[in-house]
Amino acid sequence: MAIKNNLERIKASLPANITLVAVSKTKPISDLMEAYQSGQRVFGENKIQEMTEKWETMPKDIEWHMIGHVQTNKVKFMAEYVSLIHGVDSFKLLQEINKQALKHQRIINCLLQIHIAEEETKFGLDASELNILLTSEAFKDLKNIRIIGLMGMATFTENESQIKKEFLHLKAIFETLKPQPTTYNLQPSTLSMGMSGDYQLAIACGSTMVRIGSSIFGGRI
Ligand SMILES: *Cc1c(COP(=O)(O)O)cnc(C)c1O
């Protein structure tokens, strides 16, 4: 019951145009099923193997989002079914996603991860790397991926003004993306930012997709 109540409370607090990704990493299928039975259809995982096991077992109308860092050699395990890959941070990874998507005759939606935090450990591109990637001829040749927006993670800090600054920075970069009529693989509509601790602030800063785990499923060990 706790999961259902948490979900209902969070959904009631979200504006209608915000997509809620229920981050279910490390949680058992029974917990995910409670969320599913409460109407949740979008789940986020950060390990490809764990996500694939859950995909195999659970109802097939679920959208599976990969929110973790992706190793190139593991893309093939999720290419058949993944709905959105949030953490794409290199051209090499994008090429591999394109190749695996082609094998399954699909187009895989991706977000490019932008480095906005102060910590060195968080993955992502900066604004100039993003620009180089999106304007390259090689990018235009990738016909089995579609970049639908950006994703970022703020610094892990109590300092709200720091987090706000980072979210606004990401929003500003997002605003520079313009769908190019000739490059249909860039169709920016989605800004994935905000987690349990900061999603209200992220929405105020322009987020369209929040990734919430512990506030729905409880803490992780
Ligand atoms: C775990 C995780 C989340 C969810 O974090 P909570 O604080 O539990 O809401 C969101 N985004 C990413 C990339 C994560 O790895």
Ligand as a Chemical Component Dictionary entry (heavy atoms), coordinates in Angstrom:
data_LIG
# 
_chem_comp.id                   LIG 
_chem_comp.type                 NON-POLYMER 
_chem_comp.pdbx_formal_charge   0 
_chem_comp.three_letter_code    LIG 
# 
loop_
_chem_comp_atom.comp_id 
_chem_comp_atom.atom_id 
_chem_comp_atom.alt_atom_id 
_chem_comp_atom.type_symbol 
_chem_comp_atom.charge 
_chem_comp_atom.model_Cartn_x 
_chem_comp_atom.model_Cartn_y 
_chem_comp_atom.model_Cartn_z 
_chem_comp_atom.pdbx_ordinal 
LIG C1 C1 C 0 18.790 6.431 -8.721  1  
LIG C2 C2 C 0 18.586 7.500 -9.710  2  
LIG C3 C3 C 0 17.477 8.378 -9.624  3  
LIG C4 C4 C 0 16.454 8.319 -8.509  4  
LIG O1 O1 O 0 16.996 8.778 -7.312  5  
LIG P1 P1 P 0 16.068 9.021 -6.010  6  
LIG O2 O2 O 0 16.847 9.989 -5.211  7  
LIG O3 O3 O 0 15.931 7.685 -5.354  8  
LIG O4 O4 O 0 14.769 9.551 -6.481  9  
LIG C5 C5 C 0 17.329 9.320 -10.628 10 
LIG N1 N1 N 0 18.207 9.432 -11.647 11 
LIG C6 C6 C 0 19.272 8.612 -11.758 12 
LIG C7 C7 C 0 20.190 8.791 -12.910 13 
LIG C8 C8 C 0 19.508 7.635 -10.788 14 
LIG O5 O5 O 0 20.577 6.843 -10.914 15 
# 
loop_
_chem_comp_bond.comp_id 
_chem_comp_bond.atom_id_1 
_chem_comp_bond.atom_id_2 
_chem_comp_bond.value_order 
_chem_comp_bond.pdbx_ordinal 
LIG C1 C2 SING 1  
LIG C2 C3 SING 2  
LIG C2 C8 DOUB 3  
LIG C3 C4 SING 4  
LIG C3 C5 DOUB 5  
LIG C4 O1 SING 6  
LIG O1 P1 SING 7  
LIG P1 O2 DOUB 8  
LIG P1 O3 SING 9  
LIG P1 O4 SING 10 
LIG C5 N1 SING 11 
LIG N1 C6 DOUB 12 
LIG C6 C7 SING 13 
LIG C6 C8 SING 14 
LIG C8 O5 SING 15 
# 
